[in-house]
Amino acid sequence: MGSITAIKSTFGNSKHFVRVTDWNVRGNVEFQYSIDDPSLFLEMILPRSAFDDFCATRGVCLLTTEQGEAVDAQERRWRYGDDGEE
């Protein structure tokens, strides 16, 4: 019979990023969550208290406006070949 190889997780050594994109009228936080690379993210929605717990548990770094704009620029370059400069 075959064997199962355990994958060693480096999850504890990874850097976690959050970029808040909206606070909706229901009190939910809409945000992008990424591990190690802010340009690869999941879009998530959580109630404010759950969002606060989520961030505290993972020790996230909140992206600044400038860092968020850099992520957007990188996405435009990848998607459209546009670097926003002429």
C-alpha positions in Angstrom: 0.0 0.0 0.0 1.2 3.6 -0.6 2.4 6.0 2.0 1.4 9.5 2.8 4.0 12.2 2.8 3.5 14.9 5.4 4.0 18.4 4.1 5.8 20.6 6.6 3.9 23.9 7.0 5.8 27.2 7.0 2.5 28.9 7.8 3.8 30.1 11.1 6.7 31.9 9.4 4.6 33.6 6.8 3.7 37.2 6.7 0.0 38.0 6.4 -1.5 41.0 4.8 -4.9 42.7 4.9 -6.1 45.4 2.6 -9.5 46.8 3.7 -11.6 47.7 0.6 -14.9 48.6 2.1 -17.0 48.9 5.3 -20.5 48.1 4.2 -23.8 49.4 5.6 -24.4 46.1 7.5 -21.3 46.6 9.6 -19.2 44.1 7.6 -15.6 44.6 6.5 -14.7 43.7 2.9 -11.0 43.0 2.5 -8.3 41.3 0.6 -6.2 38.7 2.5 -2.9 37.4 1.4 0.0 35.4 2.7 3.6 36.5 1.8 2.6 38.2 -1.5 0.0 41.0 -1.4 -0.6 40.7 -5.1 -2.1 37.2 -4.6 -5.1 37.5 -2.4 -8.6 36.3 -1.4 -11.5 38.7 -1.2 -13.3 38.2 2.0 -16.2 39.7 4.1 -16.5 39.4 7.8 -18.5 41.1 10.5 -16.3 43.7 12.3 -15.7 41.7 15.5 -14.8 38.6 13.4 -12.5 40.7 11.3 -10.7 42.0 14.4 -10.3 38.4 15.7 -9.1 37.2 12.3 -6.5 39.9 12.1 -5.3 39.4 15.7 -5.0 35.7 15.4 -2.9 35.9 12.2 -0.9 39.0 13.2 -1.7 40.7 9.9 0.0 43.8 8.5 -2.5 46.3 7.2 -1.5 47.6 3.7 -1.1 51.3 3.4 -2.8 53.2 0.7 0.5 53.4 -1.2 1.0 49.7 -0.9 -2.5 49.0 -2.1 -1.9 51.3 -5.1 1.3 49.3 -5.9 -0.7 46.1 -5.9 -3.3 47.6 -8.2 -0.6 48.8 -10.6 1.0 45.4 -10.6 -2.4 43.8 -11.5 -2.9 46.3 -14.3 0.6 45.5 -15.7 -0.2 41.8 -15.6 -3.7 42.0 -17.0 -3.3 44.8 -19.6 0.4 45.5 -20.0 -0.3 48.9 -18.6 2.0 50.5 -16.1 0.0 53.7 -15.7 2.9 55.8 -17.1 3.3 57.3 -20.5 
